[in-house]
């Protein structure tokens, strides 16, 4: 068996024992489309599993006990991972199941403590917290060296259920070979005790989507390193932390219970998607308003020594298009101003303009 990349993608809307969700399956479908795209996630569909609660509603479950997916379906995926590692070991390539694994979970969630969380499975109900602890599984895969790169994304609330216990991984613990170079990147929609938000998205036909998932999928296409063009963990972390809150309403931003900042864990930075990518480096509109026009102007990027735009004289309204990144504009006789192009998109999918005043 070749050392193939793998993906597990789960979206649960239907919870007979709990309140339903409306965007989890849309988010899972969108991530599955990205992760199996040969230009982006690059996982062969035969190695990617998409589990949706709507796949198990014919006939509809009569109670929470009958609802699926349950943890059994997810554990079967990881049984396949272990079997693949054993086959690779027999072939003389070591106990690796593949080069990298992508895991995406969207549904109801909870957090029994500050640094732990899980997604509730479809058969959960009050007092019975059937769950899948994605971070525990990701750590088990990383520490045991099943893959070189382990990526985990979870769009779920992290309400504090102190009495609920996380279900441990069924894969036995082991240590990765000493020479194996490994990376991991985990991103959660909410920090401890915070709630994740779903909203209708005009760019997607007003389908309900998770704010985190929408921002994540934007970042997985736009968060490119300005020097290499690759989508990197550092760029994605910055994109999530800067732009997730831009999709929330003023009322949501003022609500202390709603998550406006994701939780991100990473090792040393690495490429999530290396070049070549199908689209050129994206740029975004910038408008610089100059209070005292007439002087020469320049815009510097990167280490603030590289000039990316200049005009003599600079116009009163200087309109540019620039890639994501940090910049400084300097206008003779008017002053200087640092600014950031975050690469944010508006709810309708158009690019957000960065406004700068000097």
C-alpha positions in Angstrom: 0.0 0.0 0.0 1.5 3.4 -1.0 2.1 6.1 1.6 -1.1 7.9 0.7 -2.6 11.0 2.3 -5.9 10.4 4.1 -8.9 12.5 5.2 -11.7 12.0 7.6 -14.5 14.6 7.3 -17.6 14.5 9.6 -20.6 16.8 9.7 -23.6 16.3 12.0 -26.8 18.3 11.8 -29.2 15.6 13.0 -29.2 15.1 16.8 -32.5 13.4 17.9 -31.5 13.8 21.5 -30.3 17.4 21.2 -31.1 20.6 19.3 -30.4 20.3 15.5 -27.8 22.2 13.7 -28.1 23.6 10.2 -24.6 24.3 8.9 -22.4 21.4 10.0 -23.1 19.3 7.0 -22.6 22.2 4.6 -19.2 22.9 6.2 -18.2 19.2 6.0 -19.1 19.0 2.3 -17.1 22.2 1.6 -14.1 20.9 3.4 -14.3 17.5 1.6 -14.5 19.3 -1.7 -11.3 21.2 -0.8 -9.3 18.3 0.6 -10.0 16.1 -2.4 -9.3 18.9 -4.9 -6.1 17.9 -6.8 -4.9 21.5 -6.7 -5.4 22.0 -2.9 -5.8 19.2 -0.4 -4.7 16.6 -3.0 -6.2 13.6 -1.2 -7.4 10.8 -3.5 -11.2 10.5 -2.9 -10.7 6.7 -2.3 -8.6 7.6 0.8 -11.1 10.2 2.1 -14.2 9.4 4.1 -17.2 11.9 4.3 -19.6 11.1 7.1 -22.8 13.1 7.3 -25.8 12.5 9.6 -28.1 12.8 6.6 -26.5 9.7 5.2 -28.2 7.8 8.1 -31.7 9.2 8.0 -33.4 6.6 5.7 -35.3 5.4 7.6 -35.0 8.3 10.1 -33.8 7.4 13.6 -36.6 6.9 16.0 -34.4 7.9 19.0 -30.9 9.1 19.8 -29.9 5.5 20.3 -30.3 4.8 16.6 -28.7 8.0 15.3 -25.5 7.9 13.3 -22.7 8.6 12.8 -21.6 7.2 16.1 -18.0 6.8 17.2 -18.1 3.3 15.7 -18.1 4.6 12.2 -15.1 6.9 13.0 -13.2 4.1 14.7 -13.6 1.9 11.6 -11.8 4.5 9.6 -8.9 4.4 12.0 -8.9 0.6 11.9 -8.3 1.0 8.2 -5.4 3.4 9.1 -3.8 0.9 11.3 -4.3 -1.9 8.8 -2.6 0.2 6.2 0.3 0.9 8.5 0.7 -2.9 9.1 0.7 -3.6 5.4 3.3 -0.9 4.8 5.5 -2.4 7.5 5.3 -5.8 5.8 6.4 -4.1 2.6 9.4 -2.7 4.4 8.5 1.0 4.6 7.9 1.1 8.3 4.7 1.5 10.4 3.5 4.6 8.6 -0.1 4.7 7.3 0.6 7.7 5.0 2.4 11.0 4.6 -0.4 13.2 6.1 -3.9 13.1 7.5 -6.6 15.7 7.4 -9.4 15.6 10.0 -12.4 17.9 10.0 -15.3 17.7 12.5 -18.4 19.9 12.6 -21.3 19.5 15.1 -22.2 20.0 18.7 -19.2 20.0 21.1 -18.1 20.4 24.7 -15.0 20.9 26.8 -14.6 19.1 30.1 -11.5 21.2 30.9 -9.4 24.1 29.6 -7.3 22.2 27.2 -9.6 19.3 26.1 -12.6 19.2 23.9 -14.7 16.8 21.8 -17.5 16.6 19.3 -20.7 15.0 20.3 -21.8 12.2 18.1 -25.3 11.9 16.6 -26.4 9.5 19.3 -25.6 11.8 22.2 -28.3 12.9 24.5 -28.6 14.7 27.9 -26.7 12.7 30.4 -25.0 10.5 27.8 -22.2 12.3 26.0 -21.2 10.0 23.2 -18.3 11.8 21.7 -15.2 11.7 19.6 -12.2 13.5 21.1 -10.4 14.7 17.9 -7.4 16.2 19.7 -6.7 13.0 21.6 -6.8 11.1 18.3 -4.6 13.6 16.6 -2.1 13.5 19.4 -2.1 9.7 19.3 -1.4 9.7 15.5 1.3 12.3 15.8 3.1 10.7 18.8 2.9 7.3 17.2 4.2 8.4 13.8 1.3 7.0 11.8 1.7 10.1 9.6 4.4 12.8 9.1 1.8 15.6 9.1 -1.4 15.6 11.3 -4.0 18.4 10.6 -7.1 18.7 12.8 -10.0 21.2 12.4 -13.0 21.3 14.7 -16.0 23.5 14.3 -17.9 23.0 17.5 -18.8 24.7 20.8 -16.6 24.2 23.8 -19.2 24.6 26.5 -17.9 23.3 29.9 -19.4 19.9 30.6 -17.2 19.0 33.6 -19.1 15.7 34.3 -18.7 14.4 30.7 -15.7 12.2 30.0 -13.8 12.1 26.7 -13.8 8.8 24.9 -10.1 7.7 24.5 -8.6 6.6 21.2 -8.8 2.9 20.4 -5.4 2.9 18.7 -2.7 1.6 21.0 0.0 4.0 22.0 3.4 3.8 20.4 6.4 6.0 19.8 7.4 7.4 16.4 10.8 6.4 14.9 13.5 8.8 16.2 14.4 10.0 12.7 10.8 10.7 11.5 10.2 14.4 10.8 6.7 15.2 11.9 4.4 18.3 12.0 1.0 19.0 13.4 -1.5 21.9 13.1 -4.8 22.0 15.0 -7.4 24.7 14.8 -10.7 24.9 16.9 -13.5 27.3 16.2 -13.8 28.3 19.9 -11.7 28.6 22.9 -12.6 27.2 26.4 -16.3 27.9 27.4 -17.1 29.7 24.1 -19.9 29.0 21.6 -19.4 28.6 17.9 -21.7 30.5 15.5 -23.6 29.6 12.4 -24.8 32.2 9.9 -26.4 32.3 6.5 -23.8 33.0 3.8 -24.9 35.1 0.8 -22.0 33.9 -1.3 -23.2 30.3 -0.9 -26.9 30.8 -1.7 -27.7 31.8 1.9 -26.8 28.3 3.1 -26.1 28.2 6.8 -22.4 27.8 7.5 -20.1 27.9 10.5 -18.2 31.2 10.8 -15.0 29.3 11.6 -15.4 26.8 8.7 -16.1 29.6 6.2 -13.0 31.5 7.4 -11.0 28.2 7.3 -11.9 27.4 3.7 -11.1 31.0 2.7 -7.7 30.7 4.4 -7.0 27.4 2.8 -7.1 29.2 -0.6 -5.9 32.7 0.3 -3.4 32.3 3.2 -0.3 32.2 1.0 3.2 33.1 1.9 4.2 36.3 0.0 7.6 34.9 -0.9 6.9 31.3 -1.8 3.2 31.4 -2.8 2.6 28.3 -0.6 -0.3 28.1 1.9 1.5 27.8 5.2 0.5 27.1 8.8 1.7 30.4 9.9 -0.3 32.3 7.3 -3.4 30.2 8.0 -3.1 30.8 11.7 -2.8 34.6 11.1 -5.7 34.5 8.6 -8.0 32.7 11.1 -7.2 34.9 14.0 -7.5 38.1 12.0 -10.5 37.4 9.9 -13.0 35.0 11.7 -14.5 37.9 13.6 -15.1 39.9 10.5 -18.0 37.6 9.7 -19.8 38.2 13.0 -22.4 40.9 13.6 -21.9 43.7 16.1 -24.3 42.0 18.5 -22.2 38.7 18.2 -19.0 40.6 18.8 -20.4 42.1 22.0 -21.6 38.7 23.3 -19.0 37.3 25.6 -20.3 33.8 25.1 -19.6 33.7 21.4 -16.2 32.8 20.1 -14.5 35.6 18.0 -11.1 34.0 18.1 -10.1 30.4 17.2 -7.8 28.2 19.3 -4.7 27.2 17.3 -2.0 24.7 18.1 1.0 24.1 15.9 4.6 22.9 15.8 7.2 24.6 13.7 5.7 26.2 10.6 5.3 24.1 7.5 3.6 24.1 4.1 0.0 22.9 4.1 -0.2 23.3 0.3 3.0 23.8 -1.5 3.1 25.4 -5.0 2.1 25.0 -7.7 -1.3 26.4 -7.0 -4.0 26.9 -9.7 -4.5 30.7 -9.1 -2.1 33.5 -9.1 -1.2 35.2 -5.8 -4.5 37.0 -4.7 -4.5 40.7 -4.1 -6.9 42.9 -2.3 -8.1 46.5 -2.7 -6.4 49.2 -0.7 -7.4 52.9 -0.5 -5.0 55.4 1.0 -6.5 58.8 1.9 -3.9 61.6 2.1 -4.7 64.6 4.2 -1.9 66.8 2.8 -1.5 65.8 -0.9 1.2 67.0 -3.3 4.2 65.1 -2.0 5.8 62.0 -3.4 4.6 58.7 -1.9 5.8 55.1 -1.6 4.4 51.9 -0.1 6.9 49.4 1.4 6.3 45.7 2.1 8.0 42.8 3.9 10.9 44.1 5.9 9.9 47.7 5.0 12.8 48.1 2.6 11.0 46.7 -0.6 9.0 49.4 -2.5 5.9 47.9 -4.0 4.2 51.1 -5.2 5.2 54.7 -5.6 3.7 57.9 -7.1 5.0 61.5 -7.5 2.9 63.2 -6.5 0.7 60.8 -4.6 -3.0 61.3 -5.3 -5.4 62.4 -2.6 -7.1 59.0 -2.9 -4.5 56.5 -3.8 -6.0 53.2 -4.8 -3.9 50.0 -5.0 -4.2 46.2 -5.0 -1.8 44.4 -2.7 -1.4 40.8 -1.5 -1.9 39.9 2.2 0.8 41.3 4.5 2.2 44.2 6.5 3.0 47.5 4.8 4.0 51.1 5.4 3.0 54.1 3.4 5.2 57.2 3.5 4.1 60.5 2.0 6.5 63.5 1.8 5.1 66.3 3.9 2.2 64.2 5.3 3.9 61.4 7.3 3.9 57.6 7.5 1.4 54.9 8.5 1.8 51.2 9.0 -1.1 49.0 7.9 -2.1 45.4 7.3 -3.9 43.8 4.3 -5.6 40.9 6.0 -7.1 39.2 2.9 -10.6 39.2 4.5 -13.7 38.5 2.3 -17.1 40.0 2.9 -20.1 37.7 3.5 -21.0 38.0 -0.2 -17.6 36.7 -1.1 -16.1 39.9 -2.4 -12.8 41.2 -1.2 -12.8 43.6 1.7 -11.1 46.9 1.1 -8.3 48.1 3.5 -8.7 51.8 4.3 -5.6 53.8 5.3 -5.3 57.5 6.3 -2.1 59.5 6.3 
